[in-house]
Amino acid sequence: MKRKVKKRVVKKSDNPMYMRVENPKALEKRILGSAISTVNLLKRFDNFAEIRKKKVVSLGELRKSVNGIQKEVSSFKRGLPKVSDEDVVEAKVDVSNLGSIDKELIEIESRLKDL
């Protein structure tokens, strides 16, 4: 025997101001869930905007620091005495106090200079 299925018929009223809502609790839960996710997105956006402002401030400070360092380096270079190639003397390293790896490194460097 087949059971008869009742069909729900929603009547449209003449007054469009009011409308019947099927399962209002579920609809309310979905709306509140959407509101919560929207608020979370707004929080994330505000956090992102705050981080962006801090980044701009930090980059400005970095530029000021780099410019100051460049000025200091240029004044340091101006303060160095002028040295010609004739005045440069190669330093000899005392090999007796170095380890075996350092000795090999010095030998390789000396052979490289001879080439």
BELTA-V676246 format. One record per helix or strand of 3 or more residues. SS is the DSSP state (~ for helix, > for strand). FROM is the first residue (numbers start at 1). TO is the last residue. Records with the same first field share a line. If there is no record, write none. Layout:
SS=FROM-TO + FROM-TO
This chain:
~=24-79 + 85-87 + 95-97 + 100-114
